[in-house]
Amino acid sequence: MSAEDNRKANNTGTNFRAILDFVMGTVYLGLAGFVIYSRHFGTIELSTGLVYGMAGLLIVYGGFRIYLGIGRYKNGM
C-alpha cells in the first residue's frame, strides 16, 4: 500500500467520523427539543428545573459535537 492509499483511507475515516459527530450533535439537539416539548404538553412529569437542566446539557453537548464534527471535517479535507 502506497502513502497515497494510506492518506485516502485515513481521510475517509476522518470524514466518516466528522459526519457521525455532526449527526449525533443534531440528534442531541432534537432530544433537547423533545424534552422541552414534553414538559409543556405533559407527556413526561418532571420538575421544571430538571427539564431545563437536562435540555441545557443536551444543547451544550449537541453543540459541542457539531463543533467537533465541523472541525474534523475541515481538518480532514
Secondary structure in CASP SS format (residue, H / E / C, confidence):
PFRMAT SS
TARGET T0000
AUTHOR 0000-0000-0000
METHOD secondary structure of the structure
MODEL  1
M C 1.00
S C 1.00
A H 1.00
E H 1.00
D H 1.00
N H 1.00
R H 1.00
K H 1.00
A H 1.00
N H 1.00
N H 1.00
T H 1.00
G H 1.00
T H 1.00
N H 1.00
F H 1.00
R H 1.00
A H 1.00
I H 1.00
L H 1.00
D H 1.00
F H 1.00
V H 1.00
M H 1.00
G H 1.00
T H 1.00
V H 1.00
Y H 1.00
L H 1.00
G H 1.00
L H 1.00
A H 1.00
G H 1.00
F H 1.00
V H 1.00
I H 1.00
Y H 1.00
S H 1.00
R H 1.00
H H 1.00
F H 1.00
G C 1.00
T C 1.00
I C 1.00
E C 1.00
L C 1.00
S C 1.00
T H 1.00
G H 1.00
L H 1.00
V H 1.00
Y H 1.00
G H 1.00
M H 1.00
A H 1.00
G H 1.00
L H 1.00
L H 1.00
I H 1.00
V H 1.00
Y H 1.00
G H 1.00
G H 1.00
F H 1.00
R H 1.00
I H 1.00
Y H 1.00
L H 1.00
G H 1.00
I H 1.00
G H 1.00
R H 1.00
Y H 1.00
K H 1.00
N H 1.00
G H 1.00
M C 1.00
END
